[in-house]
Amino acid sequence: MTYTSLKEKHKSRIGRKDFKRNSRAKRTEHFANSLVFVSMLGSVALGFLIYKYNFFKFI
């Protein structure tokens, strides 16, 4: 009997094309979530710097 990984069993159960499509969708979702997280972190850091150093005191 040959050893089949859980990934291979999942592939055969849902079909190879669907598995590929789902894998791409997960990768795109992961990229989008990372982008949102990094942009939120950047905006919080920028807000903190503006607050800390009072960049707008001359306006």
C-alpha distance matrix in Angstrom:
0.0 3.8 6.7 9.3 12.8 15.2 17.2 14.7 14.3 18.1 18.6 16.8 18.6 22.1 21.9 22.1 26.0 26.5 24.2 26.3 29.5 28.7 27.9 31.2 33.0 31.8 32.9 36.2 36.7 36.0 38.6 41.1 40.8 41.3 44.3 45.9 45.4 46.9 49.8 50.6 50.5 52.8 55.2 55.4 56.1 58.7 60.4 60.5 62.1 64.7 65.5 65.7 67.8 69.7 69.4 71.6 74.6 76.8 76.3
3.8 0.0 3.8 6.4 9.8 12.8 14.3 11.8 12.1 15.8 16.0 14.7 17.0 20.1 19.7 19.5 23.3 24.0 21.5 23.2 26.6 25.9 24.7 28.0 30.0 28.8 29.6 33.0 33.6 32.9 35.2 37.9 37.8 38.1 41.0 42.8 42.3 43.7 46.6 47.5 47.4 49.6 52.1 52.4 53.0 55.6 57.3 57.5 59.0 61.5 62.5 62.6 64.7 66.6 66.2 68.4 71.5 73.5 73.1
6.7 3.8 0.0 3.8 6.6 9.7 11.5 9.8 10.3 13.7 14.4 13.9 16.0 18.9 18.9 18.6 22.3 22.6 19.7 21.5 24.8 23.7 22.4 25.8 27.6 26.1 26.9 30.4 30.8 29.8 32.3 35.0 34.6 34.9 37.9 39.6 39.0 40.4 43.4 44.2 44.0 46.3 48.8 49.0 49.6 52.2 53.9 54.0 55.6 58.1 59.0 59.1 61.2 63.1 62.9 65.1 68.1 70.2 69.8
9.3 6.4 3.8 0.0 3.8 6.6 8.0 6.0 6.6 10.0 10.7 10.4 12.5 15.2 15.4 15.0 18.7 18.8 16.0 18.0 21.2 20.0 18.8 22.3 24.1 22.6 23.6 27.0 27.4 26.7 29.3 31.8 31.5 32.0 35.0 36.6 36.2 37.7 40.5 41.4 41.4 43.7 46.0 46.4 47.1 49.6 51.3 51.6 53.2 55.6 56.5 56.8 58.9 60.7 60.3 62.4 65.5 67.6 67.1
12.8 9.8 6.6 3.8 0.0 3.8 5.3 5.2 6.4 8.6 9.9 10.9 12.5 14.6 15.2 14.7 18.1 17.7 14.5 16.4 19.4 17.8 16.4 19.9 21.5 19.7 20.6 24.2 24.4 23.4 26.1 28.6 28.1 28.5 31.6 33.2 32.6 34.2 37.1 37.8 37.8 40.1 42.5 42.7 43.4 46.1 47.7 47.9 49.5 52.0 52.8 53.1 55.3 57.0 56.8 58.9 61.9 64.1 63.6
15.2 12.8 9.7 6.6 3.8 0.0 3.8 5.4 5.0 6.1 8.5 10.0 10.5 12.4 13.9 13.9 17.0 15.9 12.8 15.3 17.8 15.6 14.7 18.4 19.4 17.5 19.0 22.4 22.1 21.4 24.4 26.6 25.9 26.7 29.9 31.1 30.6 32.5 35.2 35.7 35.9 38.4 40.5 40.7 41.7 44.3 45.7 46.0 47.9 50.2 50.9 51.4 53.6 55.2 55.1 57.0 60.1 62.3 61.7
17.2 14.3 11.5 8.0 5.3 3.8 0.0 3.8 5.5 5.1 6.2 8.7 9.9 10.8 11.7 11.0 13.9 13.1 9.6 11.7 14.4 12.6 11.3 14.9 16.3 14.6 15.9 19.3 19.5 18.9 21.6 23.9 23.7 24.4 27.3 28.8 28.6 30.3 32.9 33.7 34.0 36.3 38.5 39.0 39.9 42.3 43.8 44.4 46.1 48.3 49.3 49.8 51.9 53.4 53.0 55.0 58.1 60.2 59.5
14.7 11.8 9.8 6.0 5.2 5.4 3.8 0.0 3.8 5.3 5.0 6.2 8.6 10.2 10.2 9.5 13.0 13.0 9.9 12.0 15.1 14.1 13.1 16.6 18.3 17.3 18.4 21.6 22.2 21.9 24.4 26.7 26.8 27.6 30.3 31.9 31.9 33.5 36.1 37.0 37.5 39.6 41.8 42.4 43.3 45.6 47.2 47.9 49.5 51.7 52.7 53.3 55.3 56.8 56.3 58.2 61.4 63.4 62.6
14.3 12.1 10.3 6.6 6.4 5.0 5.5 3.8 0.0 3.8 5.4 5.3 6.2 8.8 9.9 10.7 14.1 13.3 10.9 13.9 16.4 14.9 14.8 18.4 19.5 18.4 20.2 23.2 23.3 23.3 26.1 28.1 27.9 29.1 31.9 33.1 33.1 35.1 37.5 38.2 38.8 41.1 43.1 43.6 44.8 47.1 48.5 49.1 51.0 53.1 53.9 54.6 56.8 58.2 57.8 59.6 62.8 64.9 64.0
18.1 15.8 13.7 10.0 8.6 6.1 5.1 5.3 3.8 0.0 3.8 5.5 5.1 6.3 8.2 9.2 12.0 10.5 8.0 11.3 13.3 11.5 11.7 15.4 16.0 15.1 17.3 20.0 19.9 20.2 23.1 24.8 24.7 26.1 28.8 29.8 30.0 32.1 34.4 35.0 35.8 38.2 40.0 40.5 41.9 44.1 45.4 46.2 48.1 50.1 51.0 51.8 54.0 55.2 54.8 56.5 59.7 61.8 60.8
18.6 16.0 14.4 10.7 9.9 8.5 6.2 5.0 5.4 3.8 0.0 3.8 5.5 5.6 5.6 5.6 8.8 8.2 5.8 8.7 11.2 10.4 10.6 13.8 15.1 14.9 16.6 19.2 19.8 20.3 22.7 24.6 25.0 26.3 28.7 30.1 30.6 32.4 34.6 35.6 36.5 38.5 40.4 41.3 42.5 44.5 46.0 47.0 48.7 50.6 51.7 52.6 54.6 55.8 55.1 56.8 60.1 61.9 60.9
16.8 14.7 13.9 10.4 10.9 10.0 8.7 6.2 5.3 5.5 3.8 0.0 3.8 5.7 5.3 6.7 10.2 10.0 8.7 11.6 14.0 13.5 14.2 17.2 18.4 18.4 20.3 22.7 23.3 24.0 26.4 28.1 28.6 30.1 32.4 33.6 34.3 36.1 38.2 39.2 40.1 42.2 44.0 44.9 46.2 48.2 49.6 50.7 52.4 54.2 55.3 56.3 58.3 59.4 58.8 60.4 63.8 65.6 64.5
18.6 17.0 16.0 12.5 12.5 10.5 9.9 8.6 6.2 5.1 5.5 3.8 0.0 3.8 5.9 8.6 11.3 9.9 9.2 12.8 14.2 13.2 14.6 17.7 18.1 18.1 20.5 22.7 22.7 23.7 26.5 27.7 28.0 29.8 32.1 33.0 33.6 35.9 37.8 38.4 39.6 41.9 43.4 44.2 45.8 47.8 48.9 50.0 52.0 53.7 54.6 55.7 57.9 58.9 58.4 59.8 63.1 65.1 63.9
22.1 20.1 18.9 15.2 14.6 12.4 10.8 10.2 8.8 6.3 5.6 5.7 3.8 0.0 3.8 6.9 8.4 6.4 6.5 10.1 10.9 10.0 12.1 14.8 15.0 15.4 18.0 19.8 19.9 21.3 23.9 24.9 25.4 27.5 29.5 30.4 31.3 33.5 35.2 36.0 37.4 39.5 40.9 41.8 43.5 45.3 46.5 47.8 49.7 51.2 52.3 53.6 55.6 56.5 55.8 57.1 60.5 62.4 61.0
21.9 19.7 18.9 15.4 15.2 13.9 11.7 10.2 9.9 8.2 5.6 5.3 5.9 3.8 0.0 3.8 5.7 5.5 6.1 8.8 10.1 10.6 12.2 14.5 15.4 16.4 18.4 20.1 20.9 22.3 24.4 25.7 26.7 28.5 30.3 31.5 32.6 34.5 36.1 37.3 38.7 40.5 42.0 43.3 44.8 46.4 47.8 49.2 50.9 52.4 53.7 54.9 56.8 57.7 56.8 58.2 61.6 63.3 61.9
22.1 19.5 18.6 15.0 14.7 13.9 11.0 9.5 10.7 9.2 5.6 6.7 8.6 6.9 3.8 0.0 3.8 5.5 5.0 6.2 8.6 9.8 10.5 12.4 14.2 15.3 16.5 18.4 19.8 21.0 22.6 24.3 25.6 27.0 28.7 30.3 31.4 33.0 34.7 36.2 37.4 39.0 40.7 42.1 43.3 44.9 46.6 47.9 49.4 51.0 52.5 53.6 55.2 56.3 55.3 56.8 60.3 61.8 60.6
26.0 23.3 22.3 18.7 18.1 17.0 13.9 13.0 14.1 12.0 8.8 10.2 11.3 8.4 5.7 3.8 0.0 3.8 5.4 5.1 6.2 8.6 9.8 10.7 12.3 14.2 15.4 16.6 18.2 19.9 21.2 22.5 24.2 25.8 27.1 28.7 30.2 31.7 33.1 34.7 36.2 37.5 39.1 40.8 42.1 43.4 45.0 46.7 48.0 49.4 51.0 52.4 53.9 54.7 53.5 54.8 58.4 59.8 58.4
26.5 24.0 22.6 18.8 17.7 15.9 13.1 13.0 13.3 10.5 8.2 10.0 9.9 6.4 5.5 5.5 3.8 0.0 3.8 5.4 5.0 6.0 8.4 9.9 10.4 12.1 14.1 15.2 16.1 18.0 19.8 20.8 22.1 24.1 25.5 26.7 28.2 30.0 31.3 32.6 34.2 35.9 37.2 38.7 40.3 41.7 43.1 44.7 46.3 47.6 49.0 50.5 52.2 52.9 51.9 53.1 56.7 58.2 56.8
24.2 21.5 19.7 16.0 14.5 12.8 9.6 9.9 10.9 8.0 5.8 8.7 9.2 6.5 6.1 5.0 5.4 3.8 0.0 3.8 5.5 5.1 6.1 8.7 9.8 10.5 12.3 14.2 15.1 16.3 18.3 19.8 20.8 22.4 24.3 25.7 26.7 28.5 30.2 31.4 32.7 34.5 36.1 37.4 38.8 40.4 41.9 43.3 44.8 46.5 47.8 49.0 50.7 51.7 50.9 52.3 55.8 57.4 56.2
26.3 23.2 21.5 18.0 16.4 15.3 11.7 12.0 13.9 11.3 8.7 11.6 12.8 10.1 8.8 6.2 5.1 5.4 3.8 0.0 3.8 5.5 5.1 6.3 8.6 9.9 10.6 12.4 14.2 15.3 16.6 18.4 20.0 21.2 22.6 24.5 25.8 27.1 28.7 30.4 31.6 33.0 34.8 36.4 37.5 38.9 40.7 42.2 43.4 45.0 46.7 47.8 49.3 50.3 49.2 50.7 54.2 55.7 54.5
29.5 26.6 24.8 21.2 19.4 17.8 14.4 15.1 16.4 13.3 11.2 14.0 14.2 10.9 10.1 8.6 6.2 5.0 5.5 3.8 0.0 3.8 5.5 5.2 6.2 8.7 10.0 10.6 12.2 14.2 15.4 16.4 18.2 20.0 21.1 22.5 24.3 25.8 27.0 28.6 30.2 31.5 33.0 34.7 36.1 37.4 38.9 40.6 42.0 43.4 45.0 46.4 47.9 48.6 47.5 48.7 52.3 53.7 52.3
28.7 25.9 23.7 20.0 17.8 15.6 12.6 14.1 14.9 11.5 10.4 13.5 13.2 10.0 10.6 9.8 8.6 6.0 5.1 5.5 3.8 0.0 3.8 5.4 5.0 6.1 8.6 9.8 10.3 12.1 14.1 15.1 16.2 18.2 19.8 20.9 22.2 24.1 25.6 26.8 28.3 30.0 31.5 32.8 34.4 35.9 37.3 38.8 40.4 41.9 43.2 44.5 46.3 47.1 46.3 47.6 51.0 52.7 51.4
27.9 24.7 22.4 18.8 16.4 14.7 11.3 13.1 14.8 11.7 10.6 14.2 14.6 12.1 12.2 10.5 9.8 8.4 6.1 5.1 5.5 3.8 0.0 3.8 5.4 5.2 6.2 8.7 9.8 10.5 12.4 14.3 15.3 16.5 18.4 20.1 21.0 22.5 24.4 25.8 26.9 28.6 30.4 31.7 32.9 34.5 36.2 37.5 38.9 40.6 42.1 43.1 44.8 45.9 45.0 46.6 50.0 51.7 50.6
31.2 28.0 25.8 22.3 19.9 18.4 14.9 16.6 18.4 15.4 13.8 17.2 17.7 14.8 14.5 12.4 10.7 9.9 8.7 6.3 5.2 5.4 3.8 0.0 3.8 5.4 5.1 6.1 8.5 9.8 10.5 12.2 14.2 15.3 16.5 18.4 19.9 21.1 22.5 24.3 25.7 26.9 28.6 30.4 31.5 32.8 34.6 36.2 37.4 38.9 40.6 41.8 43.2 44.1 43.0 44.5 48.0 49.4 48.3
33.0 30.0 27.6 24.1 21.5 19.4 16.3 18.3 19.5 16.0 15.1 18.4 18.1 15.0 15.4 14.2 12.3 10.4 9.8 8.6 6.2 5.0 5.4 3.8 0.0 3.8 5.4 5.1 6.0 8.5 9.8 10.4 12.1 14.1 15.2 16.4 18.2 19.9 21.0 22.4 24.2 25.6 26.9 28.6 30.1 31.4 32.8 34.5 36.0 37.3 38.8 40.3 41.9 42.6 41.6 42.8 46.4 47.9 46.6
31.8 28.8 26.1 22.6 19.7 17.5 14.6 17.3 18.4 15.1 14.9 18.4 18.1 15.4 16.4 15.3 14.2 12.1 10.5 9.9 8.7 6.1 5.2 5.4 3.8 0.0 3.8 5.4 5.0 6.0 8.6 9.8 10.4 12.1 14.1 15.3 16.3 18.2 19.9 21.0 22.3 24.1 25.7 26.9 28.4 30.1 31.5 32.8 34.5 36.0 37.3 38.6 40.4 41.3 40.6 42.0 45.4 47.2 46.1
32.9 29.6 26.9 23.6 20.6 19.0 15.9 18.4 20.2 17.3 16.6 20.3 20.5 18.0 18.4 16.5 15.4 14.1 12.3 10.6 10.0 8.6 6.2 5.1 5.4 3.8 0.0 3.8 5.4 5.1 6.2 8.7 9.9 10.6 12.3 14.4 15.3 16.5 18.4 20.0 21.0 22.5 24.4 25.9 26.9 28.5 30.3 31.6 32.9 34.6 36.2 37.2 38.7 39.8 38.9 40.5 44.0 45.6 44.6
36.2 33.0 30.4 27.0 24.2 22.4 19.3 21.6 23.2 20.0 19.2 22.7 22.7 19.8 20.1 18.4 16.6 15.2 14.2 12.4 10.6 9.8 8.7 6.1 5.1 5.4 3.8 0.0 3.8 5.4 5.1 6.2 8.6 9.8 10.5 12.4 14.2 15.3 16.5 18.4 19.9 21.0 22.6 24.4 25.7 26.8 28.6 30.3 31.5 32.9 34.6 35.9 37.3 38.1 37.0 38.4 41.9 43.4 42.2
36.7 33.6 30.8 27.4 24.4 22.1 19.5 22.2 23.3 19.9 19.8 23.3 22.7 19.9 20.9 19.8 18.2 16.1 15.1 14.2 12.2 10.3 9.8 8.5 6.0 5.0 5.4 3.8 0.0 3.8 5.4 5.1 6.1 8.5 9.8 10.6 12.2 14.2 15.4 16.5 18.3 19.9 21.2 22.6 24.3 25.7 27.0 28.6 30.3 31.6 33.0 34.4 36.1 36.8 36.0 37.3 40.8 42.5 41.3
36.0 32.9 29.8 26.7 23.4 21.4 18.9 21.9 23.3 20.2 20.3 24.0 23.7 21.3 22.3 21.0 19.9 18.0 16.3 15.3 14.2 12.1 10.5 9.8 8.5 6.0 5.1 5.4 3.8 0.0 3.8 5.5 5.2 6.1 8.6 10.0 10.5 12.2 14.3 15.4 16.4 18.2 20.1 21.2 22.4 24.2 25.8 27.0 28.5 30.3 31.6 32.7 34.4 35.5 34.8 36.5 39.8 41.6 40.7
38.6 35.2 32.3 29.3 26.1 24.4 21.6 24.4 26.1 23.1 22.7 26.4 26.5 23.9 24.4 22.6 21.2 19.8 18.3 16.6 15.4 14.1 12.4 10.5 9.8 8.6 6.2 5.1 5.4 3.8 0.0 3.8 5.5 5.1 6.1 8.7 9.9 10.5 12.2 14.3 15.3 16.4 18.4 20.1 21.0 22.3 24.3 25.7 26.8 28.5 30.2 31.3 32.7 33.7 32.7 34.4 37.8 39.4 38.5
41.1 37.9 35.0 31.8 28.6 26.6 23.9 26.7 28.1 24.8 24.6 28.1 27.7 24.9 25.7 24.3 22.5 20.8 19.8 18.4 16.4 15.1 14.3 12.2 10.4 9.8 8.7 6.2 5.1 5.5 3.8 0.0 3.8 5.4 5.1 6.2 8.6 9.9 10.6 12.3 14.2 15.3 16.6 18.4 20.0 21.0 22.5 24.4 25.7 26.9 28.6 30.1 31.6 32.2 31.2 32.5 36.0 37.6 36.4
40.8 37.8 34.6 31.5 28.1 25.9 23.7 26.8 27.9 24.7 25.0 28.6 28.0 25.4 26.7 25.6 24.2 22.1 20.8 20.0 18.2 16.2 15.3 14.2 12.1 10.4 9.9 8.6 6.1 5.2 5.5 3.8 0.0 3.8 5.4 5.2 6.1 8.6 10.0 10.6 12.2 14.2 15.5 16.6 18.3 19.9 21.1 22.6 24.4 25.8 27.0 28.4 30.3 31.0 30.5 31.9 35.2 37.2 36.1
41.3 38.1 34.9 32.0 28.5 26.7 24.4 27.6 29.1 26.1 26.3 30.1 29.8 27.5 28.5 27.0 25.8 24.1 22.4 21.2 20.0 18.2 16.5 15.3 14.1 12.1 10.6 9.8 8.5 6.1 5.1 5.4 3.8 0.0 3.8 5.5 5.1 6.1 8.5 9.9 10.5 12.2 14.2 15.4 16.4 18.2 19.9 21.0 22.4 24.3 25.7 26.6 28.3 29.5 28.8 30.6 33.9 35.8 35.1
44.3 41.0 37.9 35.0 31.6 29.9 27.3 30.3 31.9 28.8 28.7 32.4 32.1 29.5 30.3 28.7 27.1 25.5 24.3 22.6 21.1 19.8 18.4 16.5 15.2 14.1 12.3 10.5 9.8 8.6 6.1 5.1 5.4 3.8 0.0 3.8 5.4 5.2 6.1 8.6 9.9 10.5 12.3 14.3 15.3 16.3 18.2 19.9 21.0 22.4 24.2 25.5 26.8 27.7 26.6 28.2 31.7 33.3 32.4
45.9 42.8 39.6 36.6 33.2 31.1 28.8 31.9 33.1 29.8 30.1 33.6 33.0 30.4 31.5 30.3 28.7 26.7 25.7 24.5 22.5 20.9 20.1 18.4 16.4 15.3 14.4 12.4 10.6 10.0 8.7 6.2 5.2 5.5 3.8 0.0 3.8 5.5 5.2 6.1 8.5 9.9 10.6 12.3 14.2 15.3 16.4 18.3 20.0 21.0 22.4 24.1 25.8 26.3 25.5 26.8 30.2 32.1 30.9
45.4 42.3 39.0 36.2 32.6 30.6 28.6 31.9 33.1 30.0 30.6 34.3 33.6 31.3 32.6 31.4 30.2 28.2 26.7 25.8 24.3 22.2 21.0 19.9 18.2 16.3 15.3 14.2 12.2 10.5 9.9 8.6 6.1 5.1 5.4 3.8 0.0 3.8 5.5 5.2 6.1 8.6 10.0 10.7 12.3 14.2 15.4 16.6 18.4 20.1 21.1 22.3 24.3 25.2 24.9 26.6 29.7 31.9 31.1
46.9 43.7 40.4 37.7 34.2 32.5 30.3 33.5 35.1 32.1 32.4 36.1 35.9 33.5 34.5 33.0 31.7 30.0 28.5 27.1 25.8 24.1 22.5 21.1 19.9 18.2 16.5 15.3 14.2 12.2 10.5 9.9 8.6 6.1 5.2 5.5 3.8 0.0 3.8 5.5 5.0 6.1 8.6 9.9 10.4 12.1 14.2 15.2 16.4 18.3 19.8 20.7 22.3 23.5 22.8 24.8 28.0 29.9 29.4
49.8 46.6 43.4 40.5 37.1 35.2 32.9 36.1 37.5 34.4 34.6 38.2 37.8 35.2 36.1 34.7 33.1 31.3 30.2 28.7 27.0 25.6 24.4 22.5 21.0 19.9 18.4 16.5 15.4 14.3 12.2 10.6 10.0 8.5 6.1 5.2 5.5 3.8 0.0 3.8 5.4 5.0 6.2 8.6 9.8 10.4 12.2 14.1 15.2 16.4 18.2 19.7 21.0 21.6 20.7 22.2 25.6 27.4 26.6
50.6 47.5 44.2 41.4 37.8 35.7 33.7 37.0 38.2 35.0 35.6 39.2 38.4 36.0 37.3 36.2 34.7 32.6 31.4 30.4 28.6 26.8 25.8 24.3 22.4 21.0 20.0 18.4 16.5 15.4 14.3 12.3 10.6 9.9 8.6 6.1 5.2 5.5 3.8 0.0 3.8 5.4 5.2 6.2 8.6 9.8 10.5 12.3 14.3 15.4 16.4 18.1 20.0 20.5 20.2 21.6 24.7 26.9 26.1
50.5 47.4 44.0 41.4 37.8 35.9 34.0 37.5 38.8 35.8 36.5 40.1 39.6 37.4 38.7 37.4 36.2 34.2 32.7 31.6 30.2 28.3 26.9 25.7 24.2 22.3 21.0 19.9 18.3 16.4 15.3 14.2 12.2 10.5 9.9 8.5 6.1 5.0 5.4 3.8 0.0 3.8 5.5 5.2 6.2 8.6 9.9 10.6 12.4 14.3 15.3 16.3 18.3 19.4 19.3 21.3 24.2 26.6 26.2
52.8 49.6 46.3 43.7 40.1 38.4 36.3 39.6 41.1 38.2 38.5 42.2 41.9 39.5 40.5 39.0 37.5 35.9 34.5 33.0 31.5 30.0 28.6 26.9 25.6 24.1 22.5 21.0 19.9 18.2 16.4 15.3 14.2 12.2 10.5 9.9 8.6 6.1 5.0 5.4 3.8 0.0 3.8 5.5 5.1 6.1 8.5 9.8 10.5 12.2 14.1 15.1 16.3 17.4 16.7 18.8 21.9 23.9 23.6
55.2 52.1 48.8 46.0 42.5 40.5 38.5 41.8 43.1 40.0 40.4 44.0 43.4 40.9 42.0 40.7 39.1 37.2 36.1 34.8 33.0 31.5 30.4 28.6 26.9 25.7 24.4 22.6 21.2 20.1 18.4 16.6 15.5 14.2 12.3 10.6 10.0 8.6 6.2 5.2 5.5 3.8 0.0 3.8 5.4 5.0 6.0 8.5 9.8 10.5 12.1 14.0 15.4 15.7 15.1 16.5 19.8 21.9 21.2
55.4 52.4 49.0 46.4 42.7 40.7 39.0 42.4 43.6 40.5 41.3 44.9 44.2 41.8 43.3 42.1 40.8 38.7 37.4 36.4 34.7 32.8 31.7 30.4 28.6 26.9 25.9 24.4 22.6 21.2 20.1 18.4 16.6 15.4 14.3 12.3 10.7 9.9 8.6 6.2 5.2 5.5 3.8 0.0 3.8 5.5 5.1 6.1 8.7 9.9 10.5 12.0 14.2 14.8 15.2 16.8 19.6 22.2 21.8
56.1 53.0 49.6 47.1 43.4 41.7 39.9 43.3 44.8 41.9 42.5 46.2 45.8 43.5 44.8 43.3 42.1 40.3 38.8 37.5 36.1 34.4 32.9 31.5 30.1 28.4 26.9 25.7 24.3 22.4 21.0 20.0 18.3 16.4 15.3 14.2 12.3 10.4 9.8 8.6 6.2 5.1 5.4 3.8 0.0 3.8 5.4 5.1 6.2 8.7 9.8 10.3 12.1 13.6 13.7 16.1 18.7 21.2 21.4
58.7 55.6 52.2 49.6 46.1 44.3 42.3 45.6 47.1 44.1 44.5 48.2 47.8 45.3 46.4 44.9 43.4 41.7 40.4 38.9 37.4 35.9 34.5 32.8 31.4 30.1 28.5 26.8 25.7 24.2 22.3 21.0 19.9 18.2 16.3 15.3 14.2 12.1 10.4 9.8 8.6 6.1 5.0 5.5 3.8 0.0 3.8 5.4 5.1 6.2 8.6 9.8 10.6 11.4 10.8 13.0 15.9 18.1 18.1
60.4 57.3 53.9 51.3 47.7 45.7 43.8 47.2 48.5 45.4 46.0 49.6 48.9 46.5 47.8 46.6 45.0 43.1 41.9 40.7 38.9 37.3 36.2 34.6 32.8 31.5 30.3 28.6 27.0 25.8 24.3 22.5 21.1 19.9 18.2 16.4 15.4 14.2 12.2 10.5 9.9 8.5 6.0 5.1 5.4 3.8 0.0 3.8 5.5 5.1 6.1 8.5 10.1 10.1 10.3 11.8 14.5 17.2 16.9
60.5 57.5 54.0 51.6 47.9 46.0 44.4 47.9 49.1 46.2 47.0 50.7 50.0 47.8 49.2 47.9 46.7 44.7 43.3 42.2 40.6 38.8 37.5 36.2 34.5 32.8 31.6 30.3 28.6 27.0 25.7 24.4 22.6 21.0 19.9 18.3 16.6 15.2 14.1 12.3 10.6 9.8 8.5 6.1 5.1 5.4 3.8 0.0 3.8 5.5 5.0 5.9 8.5 9.5 10.7 12.9 14.9 17.9 18.4
62.1 59.0 55.6 53.2 49.5 47.9 46.1 49.5 51.0 48.1 48.7 52.4 52.0 49.7 50.9 49.4 48.0 46.3 44.8 43.4 42.0 40.4 38.9 37.4 36.0 34.5 32.9 31.5 30.3 28.5 26.8 25.7 24.4 22.4 21.0 20.0 18.4 16.4 15.2 14.3 12.4 10.5 9.8 8.7 6.2 5.1 5.5 3.8 0.0 3.8 5.4 5.0 5.9 7.7 8.2 11.2 13.2 15.8 16.7
64.7 61.5 58.1 55.6 52.0 50.2 48.3 51.7 53.1 50.1 50.6 54.2 53.7 51.2 52.4 51.0 49.4 47.6 46.5 45.0 43.4 41.9 40.6 38.9 37.3 36.0 34.6 32.9 31.6 30.3 28.5 26.9 25.8 24.3 22.4 21.0 20.1 18.3 16.4 15.4 14.3 12.2 10.5 9.9 8.7 6.2 5.1 5.5 3.8 0.0 3.8 5.6 5.6 5.3 5.4 7.7 10.0 12.7 13.2
65.5 62.5 59.0 56.5 52.8 50.9 49.3 52.7 53.9 51.0 51.7 55.3 54.6 52.3 53.7 52.5 51.0 49.0 47.8 46.7 45.0 43.2 42.1 40.6 38.8 37.3 36.2 34.6 33.0 31.6 30.2 28.6 27.0 25.7 24.2 22.4 21.1 19.8 18.2 16.4 15.3 14.1 12.1 10.5 9.8 8.6 6.1 5.0 5.4 3.8 0.0 3.8 5.8 5.2 7.5 9.0 10.3 13.7 14.3
65.7 62.6 59.1 56.8 53.1 51.4 49.8 53.3 54.6 51.8 52.6 56.3 55.7 53.6 54.9 53.6 52.4 50.5 49.0 47.8 46.4 44.5 43.1 41.8 40.3 38.6 37.2 35.9 34.4 32.7 31.3 30.1 28.4 26.6 25.5 24.1 22.3 20.7 19.7 18.1 16.3 15.1 14.0 12.0 10.3 9.8 8.5 5.9 5.0 5.6 3.8 0.0 3.8 5.7 8.3 10.9 11.4 14.7 16.2
67.8 64.7 61.2 58.9 55.3 53.6 51.9 55.3 56.8 54.0 54.6 58.3 57.9 55.6 56.8 55.2 53.9 52.2 50.7 49.3 47.9 46.3 44.8 43.2 41.9 40.4 38.7 37.3 36.1 34.4 32.7 31.6 30.3 28.3 26.8 25.8 24.3 22.3 21.0 20.0 18.3 16.3 15.4 14.2 12.1 10.6 10.1 8.5 5.9 5.6 5.8 3.8 0.0 3.8 5.6 8.8 9.1 11.9 13.9
69.7 66.6 63.1 60.7 57.0 55.2 53.4 56.8 58.2 55.2 55.8 59.4 58.9 56.5 57.7 56.3 54.7 52.9 51.7 50.3 48.6 47.1 45.9 44.1 42.6 41.3 39.8 38.1 36.8 35.5 33.7 32.2 31.0 29.5 27.7 26.3 25.2 23.5 21.6 20.5 19.4 17.4 15.7 14.8 13.6 11.4 10.1 9.5 7.7 5.3 5.2 5.7 3.8 0.0 3.8 5.5 5.8 9.1 10.6
69.4 66.2 62.9 60.3 56.8 55.1 53.0 56.3 57.8 54.8 55.1 58.8 58.4 55.8 56.8 55.3 53.5 51.9 50.9 49.2 47.5 46.3 45.0 43.0 41.6 40.6 38.9 37.0 36.0 34.8 32.7 31.2 30.5 28.8 26.6 25.5 24.9 22.8 20.7 20.2 19.3 16.7 15.1 15.2 13.7 10.8 10.3 10.7 8.2 5.4 7.5 8.3 5.6 3.8 0.0 3.8 5.8 7.7 9.0
71.6 68.4 65.1 62.4 58.9 57.0 55.0 58.2 59.6 56.5 56.8 60.4 59.8 57.1 58.2 56.8 54.8 53.1 52.3 50.7 48.7 47.6 46.6 44.5 42.8 42.0 40.5 38.4 37.3 36.5 34.4 32.5 31.9 30.6 28.2 26.8 26.6 24.8 22.2 21.6 21.3 18.8 16.5 16.8 16.1 13.0 11.8 12.9 11.2 7.7 9.0 10.9 8.8 5.5 3.8 0.0 3.8 5.5 5.6
74.6 71.5 68.1 65.5 61.9 60.1 58.1 61.4 62.8 59.7 60.1 63.8 63.1 60.5 61.6 60.3 58.4 56.7 55.8 54.2 52.3 51.0 50.0 48.0 46.4 45.4 44.0 41.9 40.8 39.8 37.8 36.0 35.2 33.9 31.7 30.2 29.7 28.0 25.6 24.7 24.2 21.9 19.8 19.6 18.7 15.9 14.5 14.9 13.2 10.0 10.3 11.4 9.1 5.8 5.8 3.8 0.0 3.8 5.6
76.8 73.5 70.2 67.6 64.1 62.3 60.2 63.4 64.9 61.8 61.9 65.6 65.1 62.4 63.3 61.8 59.8 58.2 57.4 55.7 53.7 52.7 51.7 49.4 47.9 47.2 45.6 43.4 42.5 41.6 39.4 37.6 37.2 35.8 33.3 32.1 31.9 29.9 27.4 26.9 26.6 23.9 21.9 22.2 21.2 18.1 17.2 17.9 15.8 12.7 13.7 14.7 11.9 9.1 7.7 5.5 3.8 0.0 3.8
76.3 73.1 69.8 67.1 63.6 61.7 59.5 62.6 64.0 60.8 60.9 64.5 63.9 61.0 61.9 60.6 58.4 56.8 56.2 54.5 52.3 51.4 50.6 48.3 46.6 46.1 44.6 42.2 41.3 40.7 38.5 36.4 36.1 35.1 32.4 30.9 31.1 29.4 26.6 26.1 26.2 23.6 21.2 21.8 21.4 18.1 16.9 18.4 16.7 13.2 14.3 16.2 13.9 10.6 9.0 5.6 5.6 3.8 0.0
